[in-house]
Amino acid sequence: MQVLCILHPESGIFQPSFGLFYGDLMKIIDVKATPIYIPMKHPLRWSMGIEPGTTRTIVELITDEGVTGLGEAWGGAEIAHAIERAKPLFIGTDPLEVSRLAKRFSIYRLSSEQMTYSAQMKFVGSAIEVACWDIVGKVLGKRCGDLWGGIEKEWVEFAAYLFFRYETLEREGNLSDPQFVADYTLELIETCGFRDAKLKGGVLEPEREIETIQRMRETCGERLRRIRFDPNQAWSVETSINTLRKMEDYDIEFVEDPTWGIEGMGLVRKDVRIPLATNMCVVSFEQIPLAIRTRAIDIILGDLHFWGGPTALIQLAKICDTFNLGLSLHDDRQCGISTAAVVHLAAANSMFSHAADSHLPEHSGDIITEPWEFANGSLKVPEGAGLGVTLEREQLDRFHRLYLEHGDRDEFQDEQRKGWSPYLPLW
């Protein structure tokens, strides 16, 4: 099959030109959705519970020409079932018309009155779209980053992701002690080369979390360039203002979602000097105008899954450019496939102005043949066509069996704190 492609004048994306095909059209004939569960090395604490592992659905999009595209969705069996229900949206279509498929999923989400189902369709649409781009890249012999604007750099920088954690048999002691977190920060700097670090807060009392940041600065010195902090909406407006004013002495890059909602974020931002970021109060385009009018945020952390895929994130980048908002890429325990998509996006779009997040150092494994390795705090853009990653079947089967054993794990719980239940604000 020969395909004529053009450079889209508005998006700058190199994509197939609809109707300008020679020969028979390629068709998507099937999809395989495999739920997996990958345990974390240590249970990660956050404001509303613990993250014992990551639950994902790995998508294999199969075409009639034997080309398979890979995608990854947030969630387990419910997402796999949602993919099955969504088949009429993509089975029988040409994966080279990926922009049309992305638009179809977007319209389908907006027409849904059920919030849960709308979110599911974002996750499904993101996975299917990424898999289609993987196919397009393989057919054209191009990397996804070159289809998404043109790769400008071969290495993409990430920030270390620090958590208050619970001990396991592998590592004993108080893993939530401020000095332990500071020492672990230095360990990640030495082993992975990170220069920036993000601390997940909203777990201990605010004063103890300020102490943790102080210890990180003292322990790591100049090797730690910037610190960002994320309490996941755990604080009231008053606590946010009082605590962030005390944090100003530690040169904080930004604080992510200290309190709940756009209105609350606007009240906090009015009275503190530290920039505010979000991946919770602004996760869709219709929320952006209010956030801009209220000056509630300085930076948006675009999540590949929550925003609905690469097309949405490229559109988001243009909006952030227009309104002078910072932009980064958020990670909610994604595996190797979505990490590849994030790396390609960041390599091809200079508007991603802050180092991306990554849980990868906390994962106990991955489902790709060449697991990611950090060098100087960065990941290299894969050299192969499409996403440039390949499934490791044995690992996929192993983590699928773990999913079947454990089922969907609820991160909104903390079994080590009896009688505890998530409630916001905590402080």
C-alpha positions in Angstrom: 0.0 0.0 0.0 1.2 3.5 -0.9 0.1 6.5 1.1 0.4 10.2 0.3 0.9 12.3 3.4 0.9 16.0 3.9 1.9 18.4 6.7 -1.2 19.7 8.4 -1.1 23.6 8.2 -2.5 24.2 11.7 -1.3 21.3 13.8 2.1 21.0 12.2 1.6 17.2 12.3 2.8 15.1 9.4 -0.3 12.9 8.7 -2.1 10.9 6.0 -4.2 13.1 3.6 -7.8 11.7 3.7 -8.8 10.5 0.3 -5.3 10.6 -1.2 -4.6 6.9 -0.9 -3.4 4.5 -3.6 -4.4 0.9 -3.3 -6.6 -0.8 -0.8 -7.1 0.9 2.6 -5.7 -0.7 5.6 -8.3 -1.7 8.2 -8.4 -2.4 11.9 -9.8 -5.9 12.2 -9.4 -6.6 15.9 -8.2 -5.4 19.3 -6.7 -7.3 22.2 -7.0 -5.7 25.7 -5.0 -7.3 28.5 -5.3 -6.0 32.1 -2.1 -6.1 34.1 -1.0 -5.3 37.6 2.6 -4.3 38.4 3.5 -3.9 42.1 5.5 -1.0 43.3 8.8 -1.8 45.0 7.3 -0.1 48.1 3.7 1.1 48.8 3.6 4.8 47.9 1.6 7.0 50.2 -0.5 9.9 49.0 -3.2 12.2 50.5 -6.1 9.9 49.8 -4.6 6.4 50.4 -1.7 4.3 49.1 -0.5 3.2 45.7 0.6 -0.4 46.1 1.0 -0.9 42.3 -0.2 0.2 38.9 -3.2 -1.3 37.1 -3.2 -0.9 33.3 -4.8 -2.3 30.2 -2.4 -3.1 27.4 -3.9 -2.6 24.0 -2.8 -4.3 20.8 -4.6 -3.0 17.7 -4.5 -5.5 14.8 -4.8 -4.6 11.1 -5.6 -6.7 8.1 -2.0 -6.1 6.8 -0.4 -7.7 9.9 0.8 -4.4 11.4 0.0 -4.1 15.1 -0.1 -0.9 17.1 0.5 -0.7 20.9 -1.4 1.4 23.4 -1.9 1.6 27.1 -5.0 2.6 29.1 -5.4 3.6 32.8 -7.4 0.9 34.7 -8.2 -2.8 34.4 -11.2 -5.0 33.6 -13.7 -2.1 33.4 -11.5 -0.4 30.8 -11.1 -3.7 28.9 -14.9 -4.0 28.8 -15.2 -0.3 27.7 -12.8 -1.0 24.8 -15.0 -3.9 23.8 -18.1 -1.7 23.8 -16.2 1.0 21.9 -15.3 -1.4 19.0 -17.9 0.2 16.6 -15.9 3.4 16.8 -12.7 1.9 15.3 -13.1 -1.6 14.0 -13.2 -1.6 10.2 -11.7 1.9 10.0 -8.3 2.8 8.6 -5.8 3.5 11.3 -4.0 6.0 9.0 -7.1 8.2 9.5 -6.1 8.6 13.2 -7.1 12.2 13.4 -10.7 11.3 12.4 -10.7 8.5 15.1 -9.5 11.0 17.7 -12.3 13.4 16.8 -14.8 10.6 17.0 -13.8 9.7 20.5 -13.8 13.3 21.5 -17.4 13.8 20.3 -18.5 10.6 22.0 -17.0 11.7 25.3 -18.7 15.1 25.2 -22.1 13.5 24.4 -22.0 11.3 27.5 -23.9 12.5 30.6 -22.2 10.0 32.8 -19.0 11.3 34.3 -17.5 7.9 34.9 -18.3 6.7 31.4 -16.9 9.9 29.9 -13.6 9.4 31.8 -13.5 5.8 30.6 -13.8 6.9 27.0 -10.9 9.3 27.5 -8.7 6.4 28.6 -10.0 4.2 25.8 -9.6 6.9 23.2 -6.1 7.7 24.3 -5.0 4.0 24.1 -6.6 3.5 20.7 -5.2 6.7 19.3 -1.7 6.0 20.5 -1.9 2.5 19.0 -3.0 4.0 15.7 -0.1 6.4 15.6 2.2 3.5 16.4 0.8 1.8 13.2 1.1 5.0 11.2 4.7 5.3 12.2 5.5 1.7 11.3 3.8 2.0 7.9 5.6 5.2 7.0 8.9 4.3 8.7 8.6 7.4 10.9 8.9 7.9 14.6 5.8 9.1 16.4 7.6 12.3 17.5 8.2 13.2 13.9 4.5 12.7 13.2 3.7 15.0 16.1 5.6 18.0 15.1 9.2 16.8 14.4 11.7 15.5 17.0 13.8 18.4 18.2 15.9 16.6 20.8 16.9 13.0 21.4 16.8 13.1 25.2 13.8 14.2 27.4 14.4 15.3 30.9 12.3 13.9 33.9 12.0 14.8 37.6 12.6 12.3 40.4 9.3 11.4 42.0 9.6 11.1 45.8 7.0 9.6 48.2 6.5 8.9 51.8 6.4 5.1 51.7 5.7 2.0 53.8 8.5 -0.5 54.3 8.7 -3.9 52.7 10.9 -7.0 53.3 13.4 -5.4 50.9 13.8 -2.2 52.8 13.0 -1.7 56.5 12.8 1.3 58.7 10.7 4.5 58.6 10.4 5.2 54.9 8.3 8.2 55.8 10.9 9.9 57.9 12.0 13.3 56.5 15.7 12.4 56.5 15.0 9.0 54.9 13.2 10.8 52.0 16.1 13.3 51.7 18.6 10.4 51.6 16.5 8.6 49.0 16.4 11.8 46.9 20.2 11.8 46.8 20.2 8.1 45.9 18.0 8.8 42.9 20.2 11.8 41.9 23.3 9.5 42.0 21.8 6.5 40.2 19.5 8.2 37.6 21.1 11.7 37.3 17.9 13.6 38.2 18.3 17.3 38.7 14.7 18.1 39.8 12.6 16.3 42.3 8.8 16.2 43.1 7.7 15.3 46.6 4.2 13.8 47.0 2.7 15.4 50.1 -0.6 15.7 51.9 0.4 12.7 54.0 2.1 14.0 57.1 1.3 17.2 59.0 2.3 20.2 56.9 5.2 21.1 59.3 6.7 17.7 58.8 6.5 18.0 55.1 8.2 21.4 55.2 10.9 19.7 57.3 11.3 17.1 54.5 11.8 19.7 51.9 14.4 21.4 54.2 16.2 18.1 54.6 16.2 17.5 50.9 17.8 20.9 50.3 20.4 20.3 53.0 21.2 16.7 52.0 21.4 17.2 48.2 22.8 20.7 48.1 23.4 22.1 44.6 22.9 18.7 43.0 19.2 19.2 43.5 18.3 22.1 41.2 14.5 22.4 41.7 11.8 21.0 44.0 8.2 20.7 43.2 5.5 19.6 45.7 2.1 17.9 45.4 -0.3 17.6 48.3 -3.2 16.3 46.0 -5.8 18.8 47.2 -5.3 17.8 50.9 -5.2 21.3 52.4 -7.8 24.0 53.0 -7.3 27.4 51.4 -6.0 28.7 54.8 -3.6 25.9 55.4 -2.4 26.2 51.8 -1.6 29.9 52.1 0.1 29.6 55.5 2.2 26.5 54.5 3.2 27.8 51.1 4.4 31.1 52.5 6.8 29.0 54.7 7.9 27.0 51.7 9.0 30.1 49.8 12.4 30.0 51.5 13.2 26.7 49.8 13.0 27.9 46.1 10.0 25.8 45.1 9.5 25.3 41.3 5.8 24.9 41.7 3.2 23.4 44.0 0.6 21.1 42.4 -3.0 21.2 43.6 -2.5 22.3 47.2 -6.3 22.8 47.6 -9.5 21.8 45.9 -11.0 23.3 42.8 -10.4 26.2 40.5 -12.0 28.7 43.0 -9.8 27.5 45.9 -6.7 27.5 43.7 -7.4 31.1 42.7 -7.7 32.2 46.3 -4.4 30.5 47.2 -2.6 31.9 44.1 -3.7 35.4 45.0 -1.8 35.3 48.3 1.4 33.3 47.6 4.4 33.8 45.4 5.0 30.1 44.5 3.6 29.2 41.1 0.6 26.7 41.2 0.2 23.7 38.9 -2.6 21.3 38.4 -3.6 17.9 37.0 -6.8 17.8 39.1 -8.8 21.0 38.7 -8.1 21.4 35.0 -8.3 18.2 33.1 -10.5 19.2 30.1 -10.7 22.1 27.7 -13.9 23.5 29.1 -12.2 24.1 32.5 -9.5 26.3 31.0 -11.4 29.6 30.5 -12.4 29.8 34.2 -8.9 28.9 35.4 -7.5 31.7 33.2 -10.0 34.3 34.3 -9.5 33.5 37.9 -5.7 33.3 37.5 -5.9 30.1 39.5 -2.9 28.3 37.8 0.4 28.9 36.3 1.2 25.5 34.9 -1.0 22.6 33.5 0.3 19.1 33.9 -1.2 17.3 30.9 -1.8 13.6 31.4 -1.8 11.5 28.3 -4.7 9.4 29.6 -6.8 12.0 31.5 -6.8 14.4 28.5 -7.6 11.7 26.0 -4.5 11.2 23.9 -1.7 12.9 21.9 -4.0 15.0 19.7 -5.6 16.6 22.8 -2.2 17.3 24.4 -0.9 19.0 21.2 -4.0 21.2 21.2 -3.4 21.9 24.9 0.2 22.9 24.2 -1.1 25.6 21.7 -3.6 26.9 24.3 -0.8 27.2 26.9 1.4 29.0 24.4 -1.4 31.4 23.7 -2.1 32.3 27.3 1.5 32.1 28.5 0.8 29.0 30.8 3.6 26.6 31.6 3.1 23.0 30.6 4.4 19.6 31.7 3.5 16.0 31.3 2.0 14.2 34.2 2.5 10.5 35.1 0.0 8.4 37.1 2.1 5.2 37.3 2.2 4.6 33.5 4.2 1.8 32.0 6.6 1.5 29.1 4.2 2.1 26.3 2.7 5.3 27.6 6.1 6.5 28.6 7.2 6.1 25.0 4.3 8.3 23.9 5.3 10.9 26.5 8.9 10.9 25.4 7.9 11.4 21.8 5.5 14.2 22.6 8.0 16.1 24.8 10.8 15.6 22.2 8.7 17.1 19.5 7.0 20.0 21.3 9.0 22.8 22.9 5.9 24.0 24.8 6.4 21.3 27.4 8.4 23.7 29.5 8.9 21.7 32.7 10.5 18.3 33.2 8.0 15.4 33.1 7.0 13.2 36.0 7.8 9.5 36.1 7.1 6.7 38.6 9.3 4.2 36.7 12.1 4.0 39.3 9.3 2.7 41.8 8.0 0.0 39.4 9.0 -3.6 40.0 9.0 -4.3 36.3 7.7 -3.4 32.9 6.1 -5.1 29.8 8.5 -3.9 27.1 11.5 -5.8 25.8 14.0 -3.0 26.6 12.9 -1.3 29.9 13.6 2.4 30.2 16.9 3.5 31.8 17.5 7.0 33.0 20.8 8.8 32.1 21.4 12.3 33.4 17.8 12.3 34.5 16.6 11.8 30.9 15.1 9.1 28.7 16.3 8.7 25.1 13.7 8.9 22.3 13.4 5.3 20.8 15.0 4.9 17.4 12.5 2.5 15.9 9.4 3.4 13.8 6.2 4.3 15.6 6.6 4.3 19.4 9.7 2.3 19.0 8.9 -0.2 21.8 8.0 -3.9 21.7 6.0 -6.0 24.0 7.8 -8.6 26.2 5.3 -11.4 26.2 6.5 -13.3 29.2 6.3 -10.1 31.3 2.9 -9.3 29.9 1.6 -12.7 30.9 3.2 -12.5 34.3 1.6 -9.2 35.2 -1.7 -10.3 33.7 -1.6 -13.3 36.1 -0.9 -10.9 38.9 -3.9 -8.9 37.9 -6.1 -12.0 37.9 -4.9 -12.8 41.4 -5.3 -9.3 42.9 -8.0 -7.7 40.8 -8.4 -3.9 40.7 -6.5 -2.4 43.6 -8.2 0.5 45.3 -5.7 3.3 45.9 -8.3 5.2 48.0 -7.4 3.2 51.1 -4.7 2.7 53.6 -4.8 -0.7 55.3 -2.0 0.2 57.7 -4.0 3.0 59.3 -6.9 1.4 61.1 -10.1 3.4 60.9 -8.7 5.8 58.3 -10.7 6.9 55.3 -9.9 9.6 52.7 -11.5 12.9 53.5 -10.5 16.3 52.1 -9.3 18.7 53.2 -7.1 16.8 55.7 -5.5 19.9 57.2 
